[in-house]
Amino acid sequence: MQLTKEIAEIAGIHAGDGYLRYLGKRKELDISGNIEEKEYYDNHISKLFQESFNIKINNKFFKSRNTYGFVLRDKKVINLLKKLNFSSGKKTLIVSCPEKILKSKNKQIIIAFVRGCFDTDGSLSFDKKIYNKSKFKKTRHYYPRLLFSSTSKKLAKDFYKLLIKLEFKPKFYIRTSKKEKENIKYIIQLTGDNNLKKWIKEIKIKNPSKLSRYQIWEKFGFCPPKTTYKQRTQILKGRINPDSLYGPIA
């Protein structure tokens, strides 16, 4: 198996959004995400798989779970992920970064895996500082926060190690829930303008839904929270004024 940056990104995407089954008669890979990520699946993930494995991808909406993606039963794909030591069945608590990627000295391999993980399971948001003297900073969401969250302690630690290799300075948090049956979450966080600009320059964001938040921030200096992807595209096209999503500055 030749480990390319495309395969590394596919591994990251699977770590985030995938479900692999190869024990027993049924052998398949299921990858799907939020319906707002349709463009990401249609224009990026599908192309990665098609060009890497010379197969056709048929994306669809899974009504029962309200997600969008695809199911593959191609042996080449199943065997590749198996060789990368991804487990069969539920992986939520045990998934990790493949050793070949974790120990790689090729920066592009590491970047590709990190991007795949972040574009599926990460988030970009912006905070306001309510105690700041600046009216703008008190009322507009301007301060960047890149966040990767996982219920797998191993994956979170691996992600942290890879960011250190890429010369970021991440913070590691553990978040417990008051709900009895909810799993502990392991959170990796990067904050501030410099981290975001470094991320965009070196890692890049291929998921248009997430990228749109950055594009609004870059254009206006802030990005309103709790917007849909459709709203963000309207903002970027000049059809919605982002200030209109706030009340007047006191």
N, C-alpha and C positions, 0 to 999 in steps of 0.2 A: 504493500500500500504506500503510495506516494502522498505525503502530507503536504497539500498545497494550502494557500491562504483561503481558497474557496471552500475546501473541505473543513478547514478550521472554523470558518464562519458558519457553515452548516452545523458543525458540532455545537457551536454556541447557540444557534437558533433552536436546535433540538433540546439542549439543556434548559432553555427557557420555555418553549412552547410545545415540545414534542412528547409523544408517548410511543414507546417501542415495545412490540410484542414478538418474540421469536421462539418461545418455549411452547410445545404442543403443536397442534395442527395449524393454528392460525398465526401467520407471520405477516406483520404489517407495521408501518410507521404512520402515525397520525400526527399531523402538525396543524394547529389552528389557533387563532387569537381573536381579539375583539373585532367586531364588524367594522369599526372605524379604521382598522388596519388593512382593509381590502386592497387599497392601492399598493401597500407594501408587499402583500402576498402576490398580487398580480404582476407587479413590475420588477420586483427584486428577488424575493425568495424563489418563485417559480423559475426564473432565469438561472439562478445559482444551481438548482437541481438539474434543470434541463441541460445546461452546458457542462456540468460536472459528470453526469451519468448518461447523457444522450437518451433521455426519456421525456415523455410528454406529461405535463402536469395539468390536471383538471381541477381547478379550485371550485369550491362550492360553499353555500351557506348551510351550516348544520343547525337546523331549526330547534332541535331538541335541547341543545346547549347554548344556543345563541352565539355561535362562533363562526369564523370564516377560515377556510384553509383547504387541506387535502389529505387523502389517505393513499399510501403507496404500498404495493406488495411486491416490489421489484427486489430480486435477490441481491443485486449489486449494492443497493442502498442499505438493506438490512444487514448484510455481512460487513459492510464498512463500519457501521455504527457499533456492531458487535465487536469488531476488532479494536475499536477505540474504547472498549470495556464499558459501554453503556449497558445498563441492566435491562432485562425484560420485565415488563409490568410496571406497576406504580413506582415512580422514581422520586416523588416529591421530597422525601426526607433524606434520600441517600445519593442523589445525583452529584457528580463532581466533574471537574475539568479533567479530560484525558491526560495521562502522564506524558504522552508524546508532545502535547501542547504546553503543559505546565513546565516541562524541562527544556523546551525549545529555546535555542539561542537566536532564532530568526524573529526579529521584531515584528515583521509583517504577519507572521503566523499568530503571534500573541494578540496583536491589534485586531485581527479578523475574528478571533474567538470572543474577545471582549465586546466587540461591536455586535456580534450575533446575540450574545447574552443580553446586552443593554437594550438593543432594539426590540427585543421580545419581552423581557422582564424588568427593564429599568424604567425610570421616569425622569422627566425634566420639568421642574416647576420653578416659580419665582415667588419670593417672599417680600412683604413690606416690613418696615421697621417702625412700629407705632410710637416708639419713644424717641425717634430721631427728630431733630429740630426742623429739618426740611419738610415742608408740606407735601412735596412730591413723594419723598421716601416714606412718609407716614401713610399716604393714601394710595400709592401705586405699587404693584408687585414687580419689583425691579431686581431683586437680589437672587442670583441663580443658585439652584440646588439640583445637582445630579445625584440620583439615588438608585441603588440596586438592592433589591430585597429578595431573600430566599428563605424557605423553611429548611433548606439543607445547609447545615453548618459547614460541611466540607466544601460545597460550591462557593459559599460566601467567603470562606478563608482563601480558597484558590483564587477567586476574583480579586480579593485584596492583594494577594501576592503578585498577581499579574500587573495590577496598577502600580505597585511599587517598582516592578521591573521597568515600567514605562515612565518612571520618574514623576508620578503623581504623589500627592500626599493625602491619601484617603483616611477617613475616620471609620471605625468599626463600632457598631452599636448592637445591643441585644434588646429586643422588645418583646415583653411578655404580655399576654392578653388576660383580661379579667374573665373572659369567657372560658369555661372549664375545658371544652374540647378543642379550642383553637390552638394551633401550633405556635411555638416560639418563632419569631422572625429574626433573622440575622441581616443587619443592614449595613451597607457600605455607602458612604456619603462623601461627595466632593462639593464644596461651596465656593462662591465668588466668581467674579468676572474672569480671572486668570485661568482658573480650572476649566471653565466653560470654553473659553477661546482655544486653549490647548487641546481640549477634547475635539472640538470642531476641526481644528487644523490637522490633528494626528489620527484620531480614531474615526471621525466623521459619524454622521447619523444617516442611515439609509431608510429609516422608517419615516415617511412623509408626515404622519400624524404627530410624531414627536418633533421632527425637524421644524414644523410650522411654528411651534412655540418659540424656538430659537430665532426664526426669521422675523417674528413679530417683535421680539425683544431687541433684536439688532436694528430694526427699522424705527421703533418708537421709544426704546429705552425701558420698556416694561411689557409685561404680558398678562392680561387679565386671567384669573383662575376660573376653573369650572366652565370652560368653553368647550364646545364640540369641535371636531375637526372641520365640519362644514362652516361653522362660525369663523374659525381661524382663516380658512381660505377666503372667506368674504372680507375679512379684515385686510388680508394681504392684497386683495384686488381693489381695495379702496371703497368697498360697498358698505362697510361698517366701520364707524369711528370707534376705536377701542376705549376712548374716554367716555363714550356713551354707555358703557357697561358699568360705570361707576356713578355715584352721586356727585354733586358739585364739591369742589375742594373748599373746605371751610376756611 
